[in-house]
Each structure stands twice: as structure tokens, then as C-alpha cells.
Amino acid sequence: MAISQAQPLLLLLISLFLLPALHATSFSYCDKRLDPVKVTGVKISPNPVVSGEAATFKILGSTGEDISGGKVVIRVSYFGIPVHTETHDLCEETACPVAPGNFVLSHSQTLPSITPPGTYTLKMTINDKNGGRLTCISFKFKITLKSAVFAI
């Protein structure tokens, strides 16, 4: 009897443990270079991204040194064809200065409703204020069309 009562608690604990993994996106570094910023995770919400609706991309990272500023360069490709490039001030994406330890870089954007559905590749490079590379990663994400629901 005690085992059957423990099953719901065990299932809850397992689901809480697996929940962050379900929303995490796999990524890879651009090359084998040892950069000062280490990325520990990528989270996209919603996942998949919906055309015409806001999406948030969170990059979880860590650094061993102070970062007083820099640039974030984002390049997006669709079937290997570059379709979008943008540059942001690092301090607009995370609080500066970035102290040694963990930090989160967060970017929200609403994609145009005419964005074609499919799988895209995002390459993100973070540079310090002098132009030196802090890290470079890439990951894939999916875009779907907004579903139309009609009331009868």
C-alpha cells in the first residue's frame, strides 16, 4: 500500500526533473576555439516559434571574467540561405557589467506573420567591446504558422 501511495509523488518528481530538458534546445559551438564565455543552455519560448507572435530566446552562459559591454550578432538562415542578420548591444540583452559566474542573455522578437514555416538555423556570436570574440554558437529552431480557429 505504501508503494502505491508513493507512485504519484515519484511521477511528479520525475516530471519536474525532466521538464526543463523538454524545453531546452540543443546547440553547438561554431568551432573548437576556447572562448571565455561558455554556453550552458538555449531555451526558446514558445517552441516551436509561431509566425506573427512574440518569441523569446534565452541563452544561458557563464564567464570567468568581467564583461563590461559588447555586441551580439545574430545570423539566421533557412535551408542554408542567409535570410536575416541583426546586431544588438550586449547590455540591452543582459545586465552589464556581466560579473564572473552565470548569466542569461534574453532576446524577444515578434516574427512577421508571413514568415515561412520550417526549420531555421541561428548563429549567434558575442563579441566584447573591443571586438574580441567571447563565444559563438548555432542552433536550429522551428517556425510554425498561427492556426486559425473559427467559431461557428
PyMOL commands that place a pseudoatom at each C-alpha (Angstrom):
pseudoatom trace, name=CA, resn=MET, resi=1, chain=A, elem=C, hetatm=0, pos=[0.000, 0.000, 0.000]
pseudoatom trace, name=CA, resn=ALA, resi=2, chain=A, elem=C, hetatm=0, pos=[2.818, 2.455, 0.843]
pseudoatom trace, name=CA, resn=ILE, resi=3, chain=A, elem=C, hetatm=0, pos=[4.423, 1.876, -2.558]
pseudoatom trace, name=CA, resn=SER, resi=4, chain=A, elem=C, hetatm=0, pos=[1.223, 2.689, -4.461]
pseudoatom trace, name=CA, resn=GLN, resi=5, chain=A, elem=C, hetatm=0, pos=[0.821, 5.934, -2.464]
pseudoatom trace, name=CA, resn=ALA, resi=6, chain=A, elem=C, hetatm=0, pos=[4.389, 6.931, -3.310]
pseudoatom trace, name=CA, resn=GLN, resi=7, chain=A, elem=C, hetatm=0, pos=[3.885, 6.473, -7.071]
pseudoatom trace, name=CA, resn=PRO, resi=8, chain=A, elem=C, hetatm=0, pos=[2.158, 9.847, -7.692]
pseudoatom trace, name=CA, resn=LEU, resi=9, chain=A, elem=C, hetatm=0, pos=[4.919, 11.644, -5.782]
pseudoatom trace, name=CA, resn=LEU, resi=10, chain=A, elem=C, hetatm=0, pos=[7.586, 9.759, -7.704]
pseudoatom trace, name=CA, resn=LEU, resi=11, chain=A, elem=C, hetatm=0, pos=[5.918, 10.616, -11.034]
pseudoatom trace, name=CA, resn=LEU, resi=12, chain=A, elem=C, hetatm=0, pos=[5.721, 14.275, -10.032]
pseudoatom trace, name=CA, resn=LEU, resi=13, chain=A, elem=C, hetatm=0, pos=[9.403, 14.379, -9.103]
pseudoatom trace, name=CA, resn=ILE, resi=14, chain=A, elem=C, hetatm=0, pos=[10.410, 12.677, -12.351]
pseudoatom trace, name=CA, resn=SER, resi=15, chain=A, elem=C, hetatm=0, pos=[8.290, 15.080, -14.417]
pseudoatom trace, name=CA, resn=LEU, resi=16, chain=A, elem=C, hetatm=0, pos=[9.772, 18.120, -12.641]
pseudoatom trace, name=CA, resn=PHE, resi=17, chain=A, elem=C, hetatm=0, pos=[13.248, 16.761, -13.299]
pseudoatom trace, name=CA, resn=LEU, resi=18, chain=A, elem=C, hetatm=0, pos=[12.540, 16.224, -16.998]
pseudoatom trace, name=CA, resn=LEU, resi=19, chain=A, elem=C, hetatm=0, pos=[10.525, 19.420, -17.561]
pseudoatom trace, name=CA, resn=PRO, resi=20, chain=A, elem=C, hetatm=0, pos=[13.497, 21.753, -18.184]
pseudoatom trace, name=CA, resn=ALA, resi=21, chain=A, elem=C, hetatm=0, pos=[15.007, 19.245, -20.608]
pseudoatom trace, name=CA, resn=LEU, resi=22, chain=A, elem=C, hetatm=0, pos=[11.822, 19.186, -22.677]
pseudoatom trace, name=CA, resn=HIS, resi=23, chain=A, elem=C, hetatm=0, pos=[12.070, 22.916, -23.391]
pseudoatom trace, name=CA, resn=ALA, resi=24, chain=A, elem=C, hetatm=0, pos=[15.831, 23.102, -23.899]
pseudoatom trace, name=CA, resn=THR, resi=25, chain=A, elem=C, hetatm=0, pos=[17.253, 23.353, -27.404]
pseudoatom trace, name=CA, resn=SER, resi=26, chain=A, elem=C, hetatm=0, pos=[20.477, 21.612, -28.374]
pseudoatom trace, name=CA, resn=PHE, resi=27, chain=A, elem=C, hetatm=0, pos=[23.262, 23.846, -29.664]
pseudoatom trace, name=CA, resn=SER, resi=28, chain=A, elem=C, hetatm=0, pos=[26.809, 23.527, -30.905]
pseudoatom trace, name=CA, resn=TYR, resi=29, chain=A, elem=C, hetatm=0, pos=[29.823, 25.794, -30.785]
pseudoatom trace, name=CA, resn=CYS, resi=30, chain=A, elem=C, hetatm=0, pos=[30.906, 27.311, -34.100]
pseudoatom trace, name=CA, resn=ASP, resi=31, chain=A, elem=C, hetatm=0, pos=[34.358, 25.762, -33.822]
pseudoatom trace, name=CA, resn=LYS, resi=32, chain=A, elem=C, hetatm=0, pos=[36.732, 24.182, -31.313]
pseudoatom trace, name=CA, resn=ARG, resi=33, chain=A, elem=C, hetatm=0, pos=[38.142, 27.511, -30.167]
pseudoatom trace, name=CA, resn=LEU, resi=34, chain=A, elem=C, hetatm=0, pos=[38.244, 28.028, -26.394]
pseudoatom trace, name=CA, resn=ASP, resi=35, chain=A, elem=C, hetatm=0, pos=[36.157, 31.142, -25.809]
pseudoatom trace, name=CA, resn=PRO, resi=36, chain=A, elem=C, hetatm=0, pos=[35.867, 32.920, -22.419]
pseudoatom trace, name=CA, resn=VAL, resi=37, chain=A, elem=C, hetatm=0, pos=[32.057, 32.560, -22.348]
pseudoatom trace, name=CA, resn=LYS, resi=38, chain=A, elem=C, hetatm=0, pos=[30.670, 29.053, -22.024]
pseudoatom trace, name=CA, resn=VAL, resi=39, chain=A, elem=C, hetatm=0, pos=[27.073, 28.463, -23.070]
pseudoatom trace, name=CA, resn=THR, resi=40, chain=A, elem=C, hetatm=0, pos=[25.218, 26.073, -20.787]
pseudoatom trace, name=CA, resn=GLY, resi=41, chain=A, elem=C, hetatm=0, pos=[21.839, 26.074, -22.497]
pseudoatom trace, name=CA, resn=VAL, resi=42, chain=A, elem=C, hetatm=0, pos=[19.412, 27.561, -25.004]
pseudoatom trace, name=CA, resn=LYS, resi=43, chain=A, elem=C, hetatm=0, pos=[15.695, 27.941, -24.304]
pseudoatom trace, name=CA, resn=ILE, resi=44, chain=A, elem=C, hetatm=0, pos=[13.080, 29.067, -26.812]
pseudoatom trace, name=CA, resn=SER, resi=45, chain=A, elem=C, hetatm=0, pos=[9.543, 30.027, -25.860]
pseudoatom trace, name=CA, resn=PRO, resi=46, chain=A, elem=C, hetatm=0, pos=[7.224, 29.116, -27.387]
pseudoatom trace, name=CA, resn=ASN, resi=47, chain=A, elem=C, hetatm=0, pos=[8.861, 26.174, -29.053]
pseudoatom trace, name=CA, resn=PRO, resi=48, chain=A, elem=C, hetatm=0, pos=[8.129, 25.919, -31.925]
pseudoatom trace, name=CA, resn=VAL, resi=49, chain=A, elem=C, hetatm=0, pos=[8.033, 29.644, -32.680]
pseudoatom trace, name=CA, resn=VAL, resi=50, chain=A, elem=C, hetatm=0, pos=[4.735, 30.842, -34.188]
pseudoatom trace, name=CA, resn=SER, resi=51, chain=A, elem=C, hetatm=0, pos=[4.728, 33.306, -37.109]
pseudoatom trace, name=CA, resn=GLY, resi=52, chain=A, elem=C, hetatm=0, pos=[3.278, 36.656, -36.104]
pseudoatom trace, name=CA, resn=GLU, resi=53, chain=A, elem=C, hetatm=0, pos=[3.646, 36.040, -32.375]
pseudoatom trace, name=CA, resn=ALA, resi=54, chain=A, elem=C, hetatm=0, pos=[6.313, 37.032, -29.861]
pseudoatom trace, name=CA, resn=ALA, resi=55, chain=A, elem=C, hetatm=0, pos=[9.119, 34.564, -29.195]
pseudoatom trace, name=CA, resn=THR, resi=56, chain=A, elem=C, hetatm=0, pos=[11.835, 34.681, -26.544]
pseudoatom trace, name=CA, resn=PHE, resi=57, chain=A, elem=C, hetatm=0, pos=[15.299, 33.206, -26.981]
pseudoatom trace, name=CA, resn=LYS, resi=58, chain=A, elem=C, hetatm=0, pos=[17.307, 32.752, -23.769]
pseudoatom trace, name=CA, resn=ILE, resi=59, chain=A, elem=C, hetatm=0, pos=[20.983, 31.886, -23.832]
pseudoatom trace, name=CA, resn=LEU, resi=60, chain=A, elem=C, hetatm=0, pos=[22.302, 30.611, -20.510]
pseudoatom trace, name=CA, resn=GLY, resi=61, chain=A, elem=C, hetatm=0, pos=[26.008, 31.150, -20.077]
pseudoatom trace, name=CA, resn=SER, resi=62, chain=A, elem=C, hetatm=0, pos=[28.878, 31.560, -17.692]
pseudoatom trace, name=CA, resn=THR, resi=63, chain=A, elem=C, hetatm=0, pos=[32.052, 33.580, -17.703]
pseudoatom trace, name=CA, resn=GLY, resi=64, chain=A, elem=C, hetatm=0, pos=[35.187, 33.688, -15.603]
pseudoatom trace, name=CA, resn=GLU, resi=65, chain=A, elem=C, hetatm=0, pos=[35.841, 37.370, -16.230]
pseudoatom trace, name=CA, resn=ASP, resi=66, chain=A, elem=C, hetatm=0, pos=[34.036, 40.714, -16.088]
pseudoatom trace, name=CA, resn=ILE, resi=67, chain=A, elem=C, hetatm=0, pos=[32.377, 41.772, -19.341]
pseudoatom trace, name=CA, resn=SER, resi=68, chain=A, elem=C, hetatm=0, pos=[31.672, 45.498, -19.491]
pseudoatom trace, name=CA, resn=GLY, resi=69, chain=A, elem=C, hetatm=0, pos=[29.940, 45.552, -22.873]
pseudoatom trace, name=CA, resn=GLY, resi=70, chain=A, elem=C, hetatm=0, pos=[29.936, 44.285, -26.419]
pseudoatom trace, name=CA, resn=LYS, resi=71, chain=A, elem=C, hetatm=0, pos=[27.792, 43.230, -29.344]
pseudoatom trace, name=CA, resn=VAL, resi=72, chain=A, elem=C, hetatm=0, pos=[25.548, 40.261, -30.082]
pseudoatom trace, name=CA, resn=VAL, resi=73, chain=A, elem=C, hetatm=0, pos=[25.443, 39.346, -33.778]
pseudoatom trace, name=CA, resn=ILE, resi=74, chain=A, elem=C, hetatm=0, pos=[22.596, 37.081, -34.894]
pseudoatom trace, name=CA, resn=ARG, resi=75, chain=A, elem=C, hetatm=0, pos=[22.516, 35.445, -38.320]
pseudoatom trace, name=CA, resn=VAL, resi=76, chain=A, elem=C, hetatm=0, pos=[19.523, 33.360, -39.377]
pseudoatom trace, name=CA, resn=SER, resi=77, chain=A, elem=C, hetatm=0, pos=[19.469, 31.008, -42.352]
pseudoatom trace, name=CA, resn=TYR, resi=78, chain=A, elem=C, hetatm=0, pos=[16.695, 28.983, -43.957]
pseudoatom trace, name=CA, resn=PHE, resi=79, chain=A, elem=C, hetatm=0, pos=[17.754, 25.862, -45.883]
pseudoatom trace, name=CA, resn=GLY, resi=80, chain=A, elem=C, hetatm=0, pos=[21.329, 27.192, -45.703]
pseudoatom trace, name=CA, resn=ILE, resi=81, chain=A, elem=C, hetatm=0, pos=[20.402, 30.549, -47.276]
pseudoatom trace, name=CA, resn=PRO, resi=82, chain=A, elem=C, hetatm=0, pos=[21.045, 33.642, -45.099]
pseudoatom trace, name=CA, resn=VAL, resi=83, chain=A, elem=C, hetatm=0, pos=[17.699, 35.393, -44.539]
pseudoatom trace, name=CA, resn=HIS, resi=84, chain=A, elem=C, hetatm=0, pos=[18.305, 37.785, -41.642]
pseudoatom trace, name=CA, resn=THR, resi=85, chain=A, elem=C, hetatm=0, pos=[21.149, 39.458, -39.746]
pseudoatom trace, name=CA, resn=GLU, resi=86, chain=A, elem=C, hetatm=0, pos=[20.899, 41.781, -36.779]
pseudoatom trace, name=CA, resn=THR, resi=87, chain=A, elem=C, hetatm=0, pos=[23.275, 43.263, -34.214]
pseudoatom trace, name=CA, resn=HIS, resi=88, chain=A, elem=C, hetatm=0, pos=[22.368, 44.220, -30.646]
pseudoatom trace, name=CA, resn=ASP, resi=89, chain=A, elem=C, hetatm=0, pos=[24.201, 45.902, -27.811]
pseudoatom trace, name=CA, resn=LEU, resi=90, chain=A, elem=C, hetatm=0, pos=[25.099, 43.182, -25.295]
pseudoatom trace, name=CA, resn=CYS, resi=91, chain=A, elem=C, hetatm=0, pos=[23.944, 45.395, -22.417]
pseudoatom trace, name=CA, resn=GLU, resi=92, chain=A, elem=C, hetatm=0, pos=[20.434, 45.567, -23.908]
pseudoatom trace, name=CA, resn=GLU, resi=93, chain=A, elem=C, hetatm=0, pos=[20.214, 41.751, -23.860]
pseudoatom trace, name=CA, resn=THR, resi=94, chain=A, elem=C, hetatm=0, pos=[21.622, 41.225, -20.342]
pseudoatom trace, name=CA, resn=ALA, resi=95, chain=A, elem=C, hetatm=0, pos=[22.572, 43.388, -17.362]
pseudoatom trace, name=CA, resn=CYS, resi=96, chain=A, elem=C, hetatm=0, pos=[26.033, 44.952, -17.659]
pseudoatom trace, name=CA, resn=PRO, resi=97, chain=A, elem=C, hetatm=0, pos=[28.613, 44.692, -16.435]
pseudoatom trace, name=CA, resn=VAL, resi=98, chain=A, elem=C, hetatm=0, pos=[28.414, 40.908, -16.510]
pseudoatom trace, name=CA, resn=ALA, resi=99, chain=A, elem=C, hetatm=0, pos=[30.195, 39.625, -13.406]
pseudoatom trace, name=CA, resn=PRO, resi=100, chain=A, elem=C, hetatm=0, pos=[32.036, 36.304, -13.309]
pseudoatom trace, name=CA, resn=GLY, resi=101, chain=A, elem=C, hetatm=0, pos=[29.570, 33.451, -12.922]
pseudoatom trace, name=CA, resn=ASN, resi=102, chain=A, elem=C, hetatm=0, pos=[26.266, 32.568, -14.560]
pseudoatom trace, name=CA, resn=PHE, resi=103, chain=A, elem=C, hetatm=0, pos=[24.182, 34.971, -16.628]
pseudoatom trace, name=CA, resn=VAL, resi=104, chain=A, elem=C, hetatm=0, pos=[21.229, 34.922, -19.032]
pseudoatom trace, name=CA, resn=LEU, resi=105, chain=A, elem=C, hetatm=0, pos=[21.080, 36.705, -22.362]
pseudoatom trace, name=CA, resn=SER, resi=106, chain=A, elem=C, hetatm=0, pos=[17.445, 37.180, -23.367]
pseudoatom trace, name=CA, resn=HIS, resi=107, chain=A, elem=C, hetatm=0, pos=[16.020, 38.432, -26.653]
pseudoatom trace, name=CA, resn=SER, resi=108, chain=A, elem=C, hetatm=0, pos=[12.334, 38.722, -27.548]
pseudoatom trace, name=CA, resn=GLN, resi=109, chain=A, elem=C, hetatm=0, pos=[11.025, 39.365, -31.019]
pseudoatom trace, name=CA, resn=THR, resi=110, chain=A, elem=C, hetatm=0, pos=[7.801, 39.082, -32.977]
pseudoatom trace, name=CA, resn=LEU, resi=111, chain=A, elem=C, hetatm=0, pos=[8.351, 37.429, -36.327]
pseudoatom trace, name=CA, resn=PRO, resi=112, chain=A, elem=C, hetatm=0, pos=[6.335, 38.712, -39.300]
pseudoatom trace, name=CA, resn=SER, resi=113, chain=A, elem=C, hetatm=0, pos=[3.159, 36.719, -39.908]
pseudoatom trace, name=CA, resn=ILE, resi=114, chain=A, elem=C, hetatm=0, pos=[4.402, 35.996, -43.454]
pseudoatom trace, name=CA, resn=THR, resi=115, chain=A, elem=C, hetatm=0, pos=[7.474, 34.125, -42.143]
pseudoatom trace, name=CA, resn=PRO, resi=116, chain=A, elem=C, hetatm=0, pos=[7.513, 30.728, -43.896]
pseudoatom trace, name=CA, resn=PRO, resi=117, chain=A, elem=C, hetatm=0, pos=[7.201, 27.687, -41.638]
pseudoatom trace, name=CA, resn=GLY, resi=118, chain=A, elem=C, hetatm=0, pos=[10.134, 25.319, -41.386]
pseudoatom trace, name=CA, resn=THR, resi=119, chain=A, elem=C, hetatm=0, pos=[13.453, 24.733, -39.666]
pseudoatom trace, name=CA, resn=TYR, resi=120, chain=A, elem=C, hetatm=0, pos=[15.859, 27.658, -39.360]
pseudoatom trace, name=CA, resn=THR, resi=121, chain=A, elem=C, hetatm=0, pos=[19.455, 27.848, -38.155]
pseudoatom trace, name=CA, resn=LEU, resi=122, chain=A, elem=C, hetatm=0, pos=[20.512, 30.686, -35.873]
pseudoatom trace, name=CA, resn=LYS, resi=123, chain=A, elem=C, hetatm=0, pos=[24.188, 31.528, -35.435]
pseudoatom trace, name=CA, resn=MET, resi=124, chain=A, elem=C, hetatm=0, pos=[24.977, 33.861, -32.556]
pseudoatom trace, name=CA, resn=THR, resi=125, chain=A, elem=C, hetatm=0, pos=[28.332, 35.494, -31.904]
pseudoatom trace, name=CA, resn=ILE, resi=126, chain=A, elem=C, hetatm=0, pos=[29.013, 37.559, -28.789]
pseudoatom trace, name=CA, resn=ASN, resi=127, chain=A, elem=C, hetatm=0, pos=[31.930, 39.989, -29.010]
pseudoatom trace, name=CA, resn=ASP, resi=128, chain=A, elem=C, hetatm=0, pos=[33.417, 42.153, -26.264]
pseudoatom trace, name=CA, resn=LYS, resi=129, chain=A, elem=C, hetatm=0, pos=[33.537, 45.949, -26.543]
pseudoatom trace, name=CA, resn=ASN, resi=130, chain=A, elem=C, hetatm=0, pos=[36.906, 45.715, -28.333]
pseudoatom trace, name=CA, resn=GLY, resi=131, chain=A, elem=C, hetatm=0, pos=[35.559, 43.296, -30.956]
pseudoatom trace, name=CA, resn=GLY, resi=132, chain=A, elem=C, hetatm=0, pos=[37.160, 40.166, -29.465]
pseudoatom trace, name=CA, resn=ARG, resi=133, chain=A, elem=C, hetatm=0, pos=[35.022, 37.053, -29.646]
pseudoatom trace, name=CA, resn=LEU, resi=134, chain=A, elem=C, hetatm=0, pos=[33.531, 35.862, -26.358]
pseudoatom trace, name=CA, resn=THR, resi=135, chain=A, elem=C, hetatm=0, pos=[31.587, 32.922, -27.804]
pseudoatom trace, name=CA, resn=CYS, resi=136, chain=A, elem=C, hetatm=0, pos=[29.869, 31.637, -30.935]
pseudoatom trace, name=CA, resn=ILE, resi=137, chain=A, elem=C, hetatm=0, pos=[27.081, 29.056, -31.074]
pseudoatom trace, name=CA, resn=SER, resi=138, chain=A, elem=C, hetatm=0, pos=[24.490, 27.822, -33.518]
pseudoatom trace, name=CA, resn=PHE, resi=139, chain=A, elem=C, hetatm=0, pos=[21.208, 26.012, -33.081]
pseudoatom trace, name=CA, resn=LYS, resi=140, chain=A, elem=C, hetatm=0, pos=[18.135, 25.067, -35.060]
pseudoatom trace, name=CA, resn=PHE, resi=141, chain=A, elem=C, hetatm=0, pos=[14.600, 26.200, -34.307]
pseudoatom trace, name=CA, resn=LYS, resi=142, chain=A, elem=C, hetatm=0, pos=[11.240, 25.636, -35.939]
pseudoatom trace, name=CA, resn=ILE, resi=143, chain=A, elem=C, hetatm=0, pos=[8.646, 28.157, -37.034]
pseudoatom trace, name=CA, resn=THR, resi=144, chain=A, elem=C, hetatm=0, pos=[5.016, 27.178, -37.490]
pseudoatom trace, name=CA, resn=LEU, resi=145, chain=A, elem=C, hetatm=0, pos=[2.053, 29.115, -38.832]
pseudoatom trace, name=CA, resn=LYS, resi=146, chain=A, elem=C, hetatm=0, pos=[-0.552, 30.503, -36.477]
pseudoatom trace, name=CA, resn=SER, resi=147, chain=A, elem=C, hetatm=0, pos=[-3.507, 28.146, -36.506]
pseudoatom trace, name=CA, resn=ALA, resi=148, chain=A, elem=C, hetatm=0, pos=[-6.811, 29.657, -37.481]
pseudoatom trace, name=CA, resn=VAL, resi=149, chain=A, elem=C, hetatm=0, pos=[-9.715, 28.712, -35.236]
pseudoatom trace, name=CA, resn=PHE, resi=150, chain=A, elem=C, hetatm=0, pos=[-13.144, 29.747, -36.411]
pseudoatom trace, name=CA, resn=ALA, resi=151, chain=A, elem=C, hetatm=0, pos=[-16.153, 29.960, -34.117]
pseudoatom trace, name=CA, resn=ILE, resi=152, chain=A, elem=C, hetatm=0, pos=[-19.382, 28.692, -35.610]
for i in range(1, 152): cmd.bond("trace and resi %d" % i, "trace and resi %d" % (i + 1))
show_as sticks, trace
zoom trace
